[in-house]
Amino acid sequence: MQNDAYGEMILTVTPIFFDERYVDLRTKDLDTLLAYLAKLCVRSIGQPDAGLWEIRNGWQEHSFTNLMCRAGLERLERIKQAGHLGPISLDLTSARIHAADAILRGVQGGALRNGPTDFSNDAGLSQLPILGYPNRELCESTVLHITREPALRRGSEDTGFFYRYVREDDFGKPEAAFVICSFWIAQELARLGRTPEARAILDQVLLAANHVGLFSEHFIPATNSQWGNFPQAYSHVGLINAAFAVSPPWSDVL
């Protein structure tokens, strides 16, 4: 059970309400779906689940799930304020604040950790700025904490590769870096105005591609070996987003 999926689904359809090219997709059926997803988000706040990384046992409350629920509810608030959505029984503002309070229970030492009962580090939480979390100080401190945490680095500090986490899971202690984590971190550093650091990470991680430029899910830099699913769409989406983030705008180039 991955309760972060409900907020993710809301984020997926949000552009329909803010891009006039999708006006024909604004239907009552979509309104009904979003109202249902809002209830699922509220129900999921603070509840144990398998989390972003699909932990198969030892479920717990995950900060990432609370973060994604907050992001989905905040997008629904904006959609409603823009004059869309039919009647909805929830107080979206109160629900979003409830999710925000749950997120803060997972903060330790100024950085967001895996959850309020597990203060281990998780590279997935580098997505705070991507998801529009409004506290820039917490966004920056969390991203920088992840980049500077020696345990999360795969190999030496200048490799640019990161574990998702280093806690033991169903398969034991992680052995390989997770490629998209590096792309997330590069994207976030660029958003925070730290583009040279972002480019340095991106330049290193590009070395994980094979001879035709394709990425796997996992990578071990010491042996230059690709592990896990291949080719992995997840990794390539991360690359595209990171590349846009570190690149200058067209107005500076053309």
Residue pairs with C-beta under 8 A, 6 or more apart in sequence:
1 49
1 50
1 59
2 49
2 50
2 51
2 52
2 54
2 65
3 40
3 44
3 47
3 49
3 65
3 69
4 44
4 49
4 51
4 52
4 62
4 64
4 65
4 67
4 68
4 69
5 68
6 37
6 40
6 41
6 44
6 68
6 69
6 72
7 37
7 41
7 68
7 69
7 70
7 71
7 72
7 73
8 68
8 72
9 37
9 72
10 34
10 37
10 38
10 41
10 71
10 72
10 73
10 75
10 76
11 71
11 72
11 75
11 131
13 30
13 33
13 34
14 75
14 78
14 79
15 22
16 22
16 25
16 26
16 30
17 26
17 79
17 82
17 84
18 79
18 82
26 84
28 86
31 84
31 85
31 86
32 86
34 76
34 79
34 85
34 88
35 85
35 86
35 88
35 89
35 90
37 72
38 72
38 73
38 76
38 88
38 90
38 92
38 95
39 90
41 69
41 72
41 73
41 95
41 99
42 69
42 73
42 90
42 95
42 98
44 65
44 69
45 66
45 69
45 95
45 98
45 99
45 102
46 61
46 66
46 102
47 61
47 65
48 59
48 60
48 61
49 59
49 61
49 62
49 65
50 56
50 59
51 59
51 60
51 62
51 64
51 65
52 62
52 64
52 65
52 122
52 124
53 124
53 164
53 165
53 169
55 169
55 170
56 170
57 170
60 115
60 117
60 118
61 102
61 106
61 115
61 116
61 117
62 114
62 115
63 103
63 106
63 112
63 113
63 114
63 115
63 116
63 122
63 125
64 114
64 122
64 124
64 125
64 127
66 99
66 102
66 103
66 106
67 99
67 103
67 112
67 125
67 127
67 128
67 131
67 133
68 131
69 99
69 102
70 96
70 99
70 100
70 102
70 103
70 131
70 133
71 131
71 132
71 133
73 92
73 95
73 96
73 99
74 96
74 132
76 85
76 88
76 92
77 92
77 93
77 96
79 85
80 88
80 92
102 116
103 112
103 133
105 116
106 112
106 113
106 114
106 115
106 116
106 119
107 113
107 138
108 119
109 145
110 138
110 141
110 145
111 121
111 138
111 141
111 142
111 145
111 146
112 125
112 128
112 138
112 142
113 119
113 120
113 121
113 122
113 125
114 120
114 121
114 122
114 125
114 165
114 167
118 167
120 165
120 166
120 167
121 145
121 146
121 149
121 151
121 152
121 165
121 166
122 164
122 165
123 146
123 152
123 162
123 163
123 164
123 165
123 178
123 181
123 184
123 185
124 164
124 181
124 184
125 142
125 146
126 142
126 143
126 146
126 181
126 184
126 185
126 188
127 184
127 188
128 138
128 139
128 142
128 143
128 188
129 136
129 139
129 143
129 188
129 191
129 192
130 184
130 187
130 188
130 191
133 139
136 192
139 188
139 192
140 192
143 185
143 188
143 189
143 192
146 152
146 162
146 185
147 185
147 189
147 197
147 201
150 157
151 163
151 166
152 162
152 163
152 165
152 166
153 159
153 161
153 162
153 163
154 161
154 162
154 163
154 176
154 177
154 219
154 220
154 221
155 161
155 177
155 221
155 222
158 200
158 204
159 204
159 221
160 182
160 186
160 200
160 201
160 202
160 203
160 204
160 205
161 177
161 179
161 182
161 204
161 205
161 208
161 219
161 221
162 177
162 178
162 181
162 182
162 185
163 174
163 176
163 177
163 178
163 181
164 174
164 178
164 181
165 174
166 173
166 174
167 173
175 220
176 218
176 219
176 220
176 227
176 228
177 218
177 219
177 220
177 221
178 217
178 218
179 205
179 208
179 215
179 216
179 217
179 218
179 219
179 232
179 235
179 238
180 217
180 232
180 234
180 235
180 237
180 238
182 201
182 202
182 204
182 205
182 238
183 202
183 205
183 235
183 238
183 239
183 241
183 242
184 238
184 242
185 198
185 201
186 198
186 199
186 201
186 202
186 205
186 242
186 245
186 246
187 198
187 238
187 241
187 242
187 245
187 246
188 198
189 195
189 197
189 198
189 201
190 198
190 242
190 245
190 246
191 245
195 246
198 242
198 245
198 246
199 246
202 242
202 243
202 246
207 221
207 224
208 215
208 216
208 219
208 221
208 226
209 215
210 226
214 230
214 231
214 236
215 226
215 230
215 231
215 232
215 235
215 236
215 239
216 226
216 227
216 228
216 229
216 230
216 231
216 232
216 235
217 227
217 228
217 229
217 230
217 232
217 234
217 235
218 226
218 227
218 228
219 225
219 226
219 227
220 227
